[in-house]
Amino acid sequence: MHNGGVVNKDFLAPIEPRMPEPEVCITCGDVAVAVTVVALDPDGVAAMARVRAEDGGEETIDVSLVSGLAVGDTVLAHARTAIARL
């Protein structure tokens, strides 16, 4: 929007430093967790894997976004989806 060449002094004022925001998903507020692949879908049709977290908890997640996974690989999982290989 054009303001006729007038500079808004408040816009140019220095921004006060802020505390760093927690590293969470901006959509759901959850965090991604590193997990280890312990089993892959034997048929390879569903692109699903059984994974284990550091605390020993296991669950099945979607691995369709990360190709070429093998048992023992570590992935970053968010919302029951592997989003990156670590």
C-alpha positions in Angstrom: 0.0 0.0 0.0 1.4 3.4 -1.0 1.5 6.0 1.8 2.6 9.1 -0.3 6.3 8.7 0.5 5.9 9.2 4.3 8.1 6.9 6.4 6.5 5.3 9.4 9.1 5.8 12.1 7.6 3.0 14.3 8.1 0.6 11.4 11.8 1.3 11.4 12.3 1.1 15.1 14.5 -1.7 16.4 12.7 -4.9 17.3 13.1 -6.0 20.9 14.9 -9.3 21.3 12.5 -12.2 22.0 13.1 -15.5 23.7 13.5 -18.2 21.1 10.2 -20.0 20.2 10.1 -23.7 21.1 10.9 -25.9 18.1 7.4 -27.4 17.5 5.1 -27.8 14.5 3.3 -24.5 13.8 0.2 -26.4 12.8 -0.3 -28.8 15.7 2.3 -27.8 18.4 3.8 -31.3 18.4 7.5 -32.2 18.0 9.2 -34.6 15.7 11.0 -37.5 17.3 13.9 -39.7 16.2 12.9 -43.3 16.0 14.5 -46.5 14.8 12.9 -48.7 12.1 12.4 -52.2 13.6 10.2 -53.8 10.9 9.0 -52.8 7.4 5.8 -53.9 5.7 6.7 -57.3 4.2 4.6 -56.7 1.1 6.0 -53.1 0.6 2.5 -52.1 -0.5 1.4 -50.0 2.4 4.7 -48.0 2.9 4.4 -48.6 6.7 7.1 -49.4 9.2 7.2 -50.4 12.9 9.4 -48.0 14.8 10.9 -47.8 18.3 11.5 -44.6 20.2 14.3 -44.1 22.7 11.9 -44.8 25.6 11.2 -48.2 24.1 7.7 -47.3 22.9 6.7 -48.8 19.5 4.2 -47.7 16.9 3.5 -48.1 13.2 4.1 -45.0 11.0 3.8 -44.0 7.3 7.2 -44.1 5.6 6.0 -43.1 2.1 7.9 -39.8 2.2 11.3 -41.4 2.8 12.5 -43.9 0.2 14.9 -46.8 0.6 14.5 -47.5 4.3 15.9 -50.6 6.0 15.6 -52.1 9.4 17.9 -50.2 11.7 17.6 -46.8 10.0 16.8 -43.8 12.1 14.1 -41.5 10.9 12.5 -38.3 12.1 8.8 -39.0 12.7 6.0 -36.4 13.1 2.3 -37.1 13.3 3.0 -40.8 12.7 4.8 -40.0 9.5 8.5 -40.4 8.7 9.6 -37.0 7.4 13.4 -37.5 7.0 16.2 -40.1 7.4 18.8 -39.1 10.0 
